[in-house]
Amino acid sequence: MRDLSFRPCVANDVSTAVPLIYSSGPGAFDYVFCSRHAREAQDFLQQAFINGRSEFGFQQHLAAVLDGEVVGVGALRTQPESAGFMLAALRDIGSFYAAAQIPGVIYRGLRTERVIRPPQANRGLIYQLGVKPQMRGRGIGEQLVQQLILRAQTLALTHVALDVADNNPRARALYLRLGFKPRVIRHGGFQSAFGGVGSHEYMEKPIG
């Protein structure tokens, strides 16, 4: 697409970036981070995005920009980052939630990681990929994925990987077209009063 550019996210992108991050998996976000009301996950993501240091932070995200407007976001994480991201997420959780809520949030987060797992060695895991609804179908998601693959190549990784929900066939078709190969289906079925985690397919693509 003409005039589409990419840049690292900054904290001031919060109002446009967080809805896109949330759109990448609203059911899972609501399952993990909602315990009192339906907006809680989005409120938490806003704080975590601004704080910057966890897997939800602005420092990890790439913005797709069209006519000065953020129209898509995505992120890439690697295995060596996992421990630091976990500590940062625990700090975000501890500063956002009441003490009585924290164990439940952590429990649901760890449960979700049985389905949507952290990256393996030498893999760059593409995650939290979102495009504005009115801009979908224009190749923005595909170009975001390609930009994240380029970043993985600069890190000398051997593969890129991602997880796609079983209720998102359009995204799965895109990833197949980009050369990702299905590896395993991990079954979810976790549910709360606010959201749930369904089955996800783990896919990989070698890079050179």
N, C-alpha and C positions, 0 to 999 in steps of 0.2 A: 504493500500500500504506500502510495506517495505521501511524503511528509511525516510518516511514522518514525519516531525516534525512541531511543532507549536511554535511560539514565538510572543511577541508583536512587532508591527512594530516600526521602528526608522526613524528619518528624512532622513537618507541616503538611505532608501528604495524607495525614491521618483521616481526614473527612472523606476523601475519595478512595484511598487504598483499603481501609478496613472493610467497607461493604464488599469489595471485590474479594478480599481474603475470606471473609465470612461466606461468600457465595460458593467458594470452592468445596465446602462441606458443611452446610448449615446444620444438618441433623447431628453430625458428630460433634460440632462445636457446642450445640445446645445440650447434647447429652453430657459432655464433660463439664462445661462451665456454667450451666444454669442450675441453680438450686433454690432460688427464691422467686424469680420472675423471668419472663420470656426474653427480656432485653439484656439479661445479665451477661451472656456470652459476648455480645457485641460491645458492651461497656468494658468488659475485661480486655478484649482484644484492642480496644482503643488505648487503654493504659499501657498494655504490653508493647504495642507498636511504638508508642512514644518513648518508652524506656529503652527500647532498641536492642537489648542484648540477648534476648531469648530467640527461639525459632520463629516467634511471632513479631519480632522487632523490625523496625524500618531498615536497620543495617543489613539485613539478610535479603531484602526484597529489591527486585528490579521493576521499574515502571516503564510501561509503554505509553508514549505521549503523542497525542495528535492535536494539532492546533492549540498547543499549550495546556491541554487537558489530559489528566491521567485516565486512560481508557482500559488499561490492563495491568496486572501485576503478577509476579511469579517469584519463586525463590528456589535456591539450590543449597542443599546441606550435605556434609560429608561425615564419615564416621568419626574422625578426630574431634569434630565440633560437638558431638553428642553430649559428653559430660558437662561441658560449659553451658550448653543450651539448657540442660536439665537443671543445673543450679540456678541459672537466670530465671527459668520458668518458676521454680520454687520461690524465689524472691518475689516475683510478680504476683504469684498466688497469695503469698503471705502478706503482702501489702494491700491487696484488694479485698480479700474475703475476711469475714469474721472467723475467729478461731474455731468455732464449732463446725463451720463449713469446710475447712481446709482438708480434713481427712477424706471426705467424700469426693471432693474434686480430684485429689491425688489418686484415689482408688479408681475412679472412672477413667482418668487419664492413662493409668497403667493398664487397665483393662482394654482400652482402645488400642494401645500399642501392640496387643496380640494380633490385631488385624492390620493396622497401618503402622508398620514397624520402622524403627530408625534405620539409616543406611548401613549397608554392609561395607566391608573393606574394599577400597578401590572403586566404590560406586558413588556417583553424585545423584542424590535423590531430589528430583524435581517435585515441588509441593506448593500448595496454596496458590494455584494458578487460577486466575479469574479475569474475565473480560466483561465489560459493561454489556448488559443484555441487548441494548439497541445497536451495539457494534459487533455482535457475534456474526459469524459467517463471512467475515471480510479478511480472514487470514491473520488476524492479530494474535490469536492463540498460537498458531503455528509459528509465527515469527518470534514470539516470546520463548517458545520451547527451543527454537534454534539458537537464540541468544544464550540461553542457559546451558545448552550443549557446548557452545563455544567457551563459556566460562569453565565448564568441566574439563575441557581439553587443555586449558591453560594450567589447570591443577594437576595435569598428568594422570588423570583417572582413566581407568580402562573401560568403564561402562557408565551410562546414565540409566536411571530407573525411576519408576513412579508407581503409584497405586491409583486405580480407577474404580469407582463405585459401580456395582452391578446394575444400578438404575441410571447409568449415564452412558448409553450406547454411542451417542454422538462423540463424546470425548474419546471413547475407546477406538472408534473408527479413525479419528485423527491420529492417535498414537500408532495404530497399525500402519497407517499411510506413511508415517515418519520413520518407520522401521523398527518400532518397539515390538518385541516378541513376548507373548504371554508365558509366564513361568509357573505361577501357582495362584489358586483362589483361596483366600483366607475368609472363613465364615464368621460373621458377626452375630447379629441377633440381639444386641444389647439395647435396652430401652429404658427410658426414664419418663417422667411426666412431661418433659420438654423436648426430647429428641431421641435419636437412636443411631446406632452404628450397624449398617448392613454389611453384606459380604463385599470384599474388594479383590480385584485381580492385580497381582504384582506383575509388572512388565519391565523388561530390560532392553537396552540397545548398546552394542559395542561401539566404542569411538576410538579413533586413532589420531 
